[in-house]
């Protein structure tokens, strides 16, 4: 699209429409790239969570000082 716009004279009847189409395409590409990055980050978080859940290490719980009804999980290395 950019190459088409590059070779289209500015006084051509389609020039403005080509410019708008290129801007829209760039916006969509940016949104897709951002969504892809977010999905990759989420997958990394899920992988870490899974590795922690499946870890075979000793642990114990202690009450949380801010809220005694909540227990914190302490993992020993």
ABEGO torsion letter per residue (X at the ends): XAAAAAABBAABAAAAAAAAAAAAAAAAAAAAAAAAAAAAAAAAAAAAAAAAAABBBBBBBBBBAABAABBBBBBBX
